[in-house]
Amino acid sequence: MVTPLRWLPAKDRPGKQAWLGPVALALAVISWITPVAGPVVAGVAIACAGWSMFTAREYQVDWTAAVGAVVGLGQLGFAAVLFALSVTGH
């Protein structure tokens, strides 16, 4: 019998790895609140989310990490659009 990957619930992660998803989500939300450091905070949120999702493969993907990554990517995309508009003079 082959056991599927990611068969343990995300809430059962041991130690500090259990906090990576919630930290990613919190940082992603904070990135929208802080206008100056928003892209930097979003980058850290994406890094935490990636660390949570791509390590400890026996655990399921934490929904807070996935949402944090999406919200952080949204902030980076928004910052890129604003930067492009400021460079072109619009």
Contacts in CASP RR format, 6 or more apart in sequence:
PFRMAT RR
TARGET T0000
AUTHOR 0000-0000-0000
METHOD contacts of the structure
MODEL  1
MVTPLRWLPAKDRPGKQAWLGPVALALAVISWITPVAGPVVAGVAIACAG
WSMFTAREYQVDWTAAVGAVVGLGQLGFAAVLFALSVTGH
5 57 0 8 1.000
5 58 0 8 1.000
6 57 0 8 1.000
6 58 0 8 1.000
6 59 0 8 1.000
6 60 0 8 1.000
6 61 0 8 1.000
7 58 0 8 1.000
7 60 0 8 1.000
8 58 0 8 1.000
8 59 0 8 1.000
8 60 0 8 1.000
9 59 0 8 1.000
9 60 0 8 1.000
10 59 0 8 1.000
10 60 0 8 1.000
10 61 0 8 1.000
10 62 0 8 1.000
10 63 0 8 1.000
11 18 0 8 1.000
12 59 0 8 1.000
13 56 0 8 1.000
13 59 0 8 1.000
13 62 0 8 1.000
17 52 0 8 1.000
17 55 0 8 1.000
17 56 0 8 1.000
20 48 0 8 1.000
20 49 0 8 1.000
20 51 0 8 1.000
20 52 0 8 1.000
20 62 0 8 1.000
20 65 0 8 1.000
21 48 0 8 1.000
21 49 0 8 1.000
21 52 0 8 1.000
21 62 0 8 1.000
21 64 0 8 1.000
21 65 0 8 1.000
21 68 0 8 1.000
22 64 0 8 1.000
23 45 0 8 1.000
23 48 0 8 1.000
24 45 0 8 1.000
24 46 0 8 1.000
24 48 0 8 1.000
24 49 0 8 1.000
24 50 0 8 1.000
24 52 0 8 1.000
24 64 0 8 1.000
24 65 0 8 1.000
24 68 0 8 1.000
24 69 0 8 1.000
25 45 0 8 1.000
25 64 0 8 1.000
25 65 0 8 1.000
25 67 0 8 1.000
25 68 0 8 1.000
25 71 0 8 1.000
26 45 0 8 1.000
27 41 0 8 1.000
27 42 0 8 1.000
27 44 0 8 1.000
27 45 0 8 1.000
27 48 0 8 1.000
27 68 0 8 1.000
28 41 0 8 1.000
28 42 0 8 1.000
28 45 0 8 1.000
28 46 0 8 1.000
28 49 0 8 1.000
28 67 0 8 1.000
28 68 0 8 1.000
28 69 0 8 1.000
28 70 0 8 1.000
28 71 0 8 1.000
28 72 0 8 1.000
28 75 0 8 1.000
29 71 0 8 1.000
30 38 0 8 1.000
30 41 0 8 1.000
31 37 0 8 1.000
31 38 0 8 1.000
31 39 0 8 1.000
31 41 0 8 1.000
31 42 0 8 1.000
31 43 0 8 1.000
31 45 0 8 1.000
31 71 0 8 1.000
31 72 0 8 1.000
31 75 0 8 1.000
32 38 0 8 1.000
32 71 0 8 1.000
32 75 0 8 1.000
34 41 0 8 1.000
38 75 0 8 1.000
38 79 0 8 1.000
39 75 0 8 1.000
39 76 0 8 1.000
39 79 0 8 1.000
41 75 0 8 1.000
42 71 0 8 1.000
42 72 0 8 1.000
42 73 0 8 1.000
42 74 0 8 1.000
42 75 0 8 1.000
42 76 0 8 1.000
42 79 0 8 1.000
43 72 0 8 1.000
43 76 0 8 1.000
45 68 0 8 1.000
45 69 0 8 1.000
45 71 0 8 1.000
45 72 0 8 1.000
46 68 0 8 1.000
46 69 0 8 1.000
46 72 0 8 1.000
46 73 0 8 1.000
46 76 0 8 1.000
48 65 0 8 1.000
49 65 0 8 1.000
49 66 0 8 1.000
49 68 0 8 1.000
49 69 0 8 1.000
50 65 0 8 1.000
50 69 0 8 1.000
52 61 0 8 1.000
52 62 0 8 1.000
52 65 0 8 1.000
53 61 0 8 1.000
53 62 0 8 1.000
53 65 0 8 1.000
53 66 0 8 1.000
53 69 0 8 1.000
END
